[in-house]
């Protein structure tokens, strides 16, 4: 314990000597001159122009970001797939007897789309 106390006293004496001496005036002058030079260089710099954003980035940010854009894309792709594939698949299932016939007639699973393109008096 006595050795630790002696080491602490010696270390404190060195710290006190360093605090008392401080840096000399020439070193302070050089540091301050260098700081003034760096500040002048920073003040003279012009800020860089912000990078231009493309129209795709603008569109994606308008819909809510990449998460929303990917959700819209997935919903659109699924809608196209269902629109092209499911009517034929349902007709195949209903025509082959895989689903009961009453499902088609009672619940209207496959709507009659001929009303969309046939006008009154055409047939």
C-alpha positions in Angstrom: 0.0 0.0 0.0 2.8 2.3 0.8 4.3 1.9 -2.7 1.0 2.8 -4.3 0.8 6.0 -2.3 4.4 6.9 -3.3 3.6 6.3 -7.0 0.5 8.5 -6.8 2.5 11.3 -5.1 5.2 11.2 -7.8 2.5 11.2 -10.6 0.7 14.1 -9.0 4.0 16.0 -8.8 4.6 15.5 -12.6 1.0 16.6 -13.4 1.4 19.7 -11.3 4.7 20.6 -13.1 3.1 20.1 -16.5 0.1 22.2 -15.6 2.3 25.0 -14.3 4.6 25.1 -17.3 2.0 25.1 -20.1 2.8 25.6 -23.8 5.1 28.4 -24.8 3.9 31.5 -26.6 5.5 30.5 -29.9 3.6 27.2 -30.0 0.3 29.0 -29.2 1.0 31.5 -32.0 1.6 28.7 -34.6 -1.5 26.8 -33.6 -3.7 29.9 -33.7 -2.2 30.9 -37.1 -2.9 27.5 -38.5 -6.5 27.6 -37.2 -7.1 31.0 -38.8 -5.7 29.6 -42.2 -8.0 26.6 -42.0 -11.1 28.8 -41.1 -10.3 31.0 -44.1 -10.1 28.0 -46.4 -13.4 26.7 -45.2 -15.1 30.1 -45.6 -13.9 30.3 -49.2 -15.3 26.9 -50.2 -18.5 26.9 -52.1 -21.0 24.2 -51.2 -21.4 21.5 -53.8 -24.7 21.4 -55.7 -27.1 18.8 -54.6 -27.2 15.7 -56.9 -30.0 15.7 -59.4 -32.7 13.1 -58.8 -34.1 11.2 -61.7 -37.8 11.0 -62.5 -38.0 7.4 -61.3 -36.9 8.5 -57.8 -39.4 11.3 -57.9 -42.2 8.9 -58.8 -41.2 6.4 -56.2 -41.1 9.0 -53.5 -44.5 10.4 -54.6 -46.2 7.0 -54.0 -44.6 6.6 -50.6 -41.1 5.1 -51.1 -39.7 1.8 -52.2 -41.9 -0.2 -49.9 -45.1 1.2 -51.3 -43.9 1.0 -54.9 -43.0 -2.7 -54.5 -46.5 -3.3 -53.0 -48.2 -1.6 -55.9 -46.1 -3.6 -58.3 -46.9 -6.9 -56.6 -50.6 -6.1 -56.5 -50.6 -5.2 -60.2 -48.7 -8.3 -61.2 -51.1 -10.5 -59.1 -54.1 -8.7 -60.6 -52.8 -9.4 -64.1 -52.1 -13.0 -63.3 -55.6 -13.5 -61.8 -57.2 -11.7 -64.7 -55.5 -13.9 -67.3 -55.4 -17.3 -65.5 -58.4 -17.6 -63.2 -61.4 -17.3 -65.6 -60.1 -20.2 -67.7 -59.2 -22.2 -64.6 -62.7 -21.7 -63.1 -64.4 -22.6 -66.4 -62.2 -25.7 -66.5 -63.1 -26.7 -62.9 -66.8 -26.0 -63.4 -67.0 -27.7 -66.8 -65.1 -30.8 -65.7 -67.2 -31.4 -62.6 -64.3 -30.6 -60.1 -66.7 -28.1 -58.5 -70.4 -28.8 -58.0 -72.6 -27.3 -60.7 -74.7 -25.6 -58.1 -71.8 -23.5 -57.1 -71.8 -21.9 -60.5 -75.5 -21.4 -60.9 -76.5 -20.6 -57.3 -73.7 -18.3 -56.2 -72.6 -16.8 -59.5 -68.9 -17.7 -59.3 -68.4 -17.2 -63.0 -70.4 -14.1 -64.1 -71.9 -13.8 -67.5 -69.5 -11.3 -69.2 -71.4 -11.4 -72.5 -73.5 -8.5 -71.3 -70.4 -6.3 -71.5 -70.0 -6.6 -75.3 -73.5 -7.5 -76.5 -75.9 -4.7 -77.0 -79.6 -4.9 -77.1 -80.8 -6.1 -80.4 -77.5 -7.5 -81.6 -78.4 -11.1 -81.1 
